[in-house]
Amino acid sequence: MTVKLKVYSDFTCPYCYLAESVIQRAQEGRDVELEWVPLELHPFPSPTKEWKDMKESWESSVLPHAKELGITIKHPVAASIPYTHLAHQGYIYAKEQGRAQDYVKRVFSALFTEGQDIGSEHVLTEIAEQSGLDRDSFHAVLNSEEYELKLNRIRERVKAENITAAPTMVIGDRMLKGLYPQKAVEKAIRCGIRDEKMHFCEGDECY
């Protein structure tokens, strides 16, 4: 049985970047339908925020988690945290074209390992091409009212669902807020699959 796993995420969230690897490992070999849902933490045109404001949590939390998970992560070199509405519009298109997972992985890597500006149309278009998307069609999406409206509809849905933390994982009827260990995500997936099969789950007794 297929279990749905929704991940509410923003590309500038380092915990979301780490969660991407955790989720990919946890779902391996399991029947999981994975969907990334845009959740802008600093939506345009709100005032820009600075990466330096994350310095304390970066050193005390992000880096230790990355080390434990065996994931390379670098503090972005730019001063300001980029807006992500264009990256999310691009994601919507990538999802429609069946290239969502590769696109997500590449956008995260571009920011947190290569130090690129994912608020840049040029950078995003290069990422899209590397993900197997048509360059011209993707670039048109970034300036499209149609995809801006699609993103707005997602924003409204997320607001109605009262999802405010990134990452937030919804697996079947279970919600995990924040970065969870791989074993916890695997367990939630197993319980979700059991729910689909048997319509109930005994929580800690799921295997």
Sequence and secondary structure as in RCSB ss.txt:
>XXXX:A:sequence
MTVKLKVYSDFTCPYCYLAESVIQRAQEGRDVELEWVPLELHPFPSPTKEWKDMKESWESSVLPHAKELGITIKH
PVAASIPYTHLAHQGYIYAKEQGRAQDYVKRVFSALFTEGQDIGSEHVLTEIAEQSGLDRDSFHAVLNSEEYELK
LNRIRERVKAENITAAPTMVIGDRMLKGLYPQKAVEKAIRCGIRDEKMHFCEGDECY
>XXXX:A:secstr
  EEEEEEE TT HHHHHHHHHHHHHHTTS EEEEEEE  SS TTS   BGGGGHHHIIIIIHHHHHHHT     
 SSSB    HHHHHHHHHHHHTT HHHHHHHHHHHHHTT   TT HHHHHHHHHHTT  HHHHHHHHT HHHHHH
HHHHHHHHHHTT  SSSEEEETTEEEES   HHHHHHHHHHHHHHHHHS   GGG  
